[in-house]
Amino acid sequence: MKILIVDDIEDITEVLNLYLCDKHQVVTFNDPLKALGHYRNDPEFDVILVDMLMPNLRGDQLMEKIHEINPSQCFIVISGFFNSEVAEFLTEFSDYVFKLSKPIDFGELDMSLDSIAVD
């Protein structure tokens, strides 16, 4: 799979990259605006792992902008908390969204990726 990871915390993108890079093609960004610029030039990702709370552009805003480019883009949203507002956004946003809580459980990540690969 080709995976784009966007999280403002460098340690998280590094750990996810190390975990996933043996089996997948991984591209990481710590700046959501740079990630969006990259996506506009290369939108061929099987899934995007995106944090919800980031400076410059929140995860939900990034998802909306990417959705304008590719309405069928799959996402795995990673966050330290999922309040009712975030849950409602994710439910209304797309059928192509999975949720993972921080700290990330790699077994759950693998199950989410497997579900996306089957589709």
Secondary structure, DSSP 8 states (H G I E B T S, - for coil): -EEEEE-S-HHHHHHHHHHHTTTSEEEEES-HHHHHHHHHH----SEEEEES--SSS-HHHHHHHHHHH-TT--EEEEES---HHHHHHHHHH-SSEEEEESS--HHHHHHHHHHHHH-
